[in-house]
Amino acid sequence: MARIVYRIVQHDGGWAYQLDGAFSETYRSHDAAMQAARRAAAEQKMPGAAAEIEYEDADGKWHSEHAGGHDRPDVDIVE
């Protein structure tokens, strides 16, 4: 199972959460950024709809898969 980590960091004169190098909007307080990260983490855990997915790999080969919508990542928040 995939694992994602939101990090609470100082950013642009306030606080933000960060995931894979991308920052959220800036919040005035650490607590506000933490609450926003908790909301984002909760959304990550919600199952989605089943779908057929097609994608091209690094070698240029196309793949088709069925995504059931229930394979959700483990989510952590680090201060």
Stockholm file with secondary structure:
# STOCKHOLM 1.0

chainA/1-79         MARIVYRIVQHDGGWAYQLDGAFSETYRSHDAAMQAARRAAAEQKMPGAAAEIEYEDADGKWHSEHAGGHDRPDVDIVE
#=GR chainA/1-79 SS CCEEEEEEEEETTEEEEEETTEECCCBSSHHHHHHHHHHHHHHHHSCCCCEEEEEECTTSCEEEEEECSCCCCEEEEEC
#=GC SS_cons        CCEEEEEEEEETTEEEEEETTEECCCBSSHHHHHHHHHHHHHHHHSCCCCEEEEEECTTSCEEEEEECSCCCCEEEEEC
//
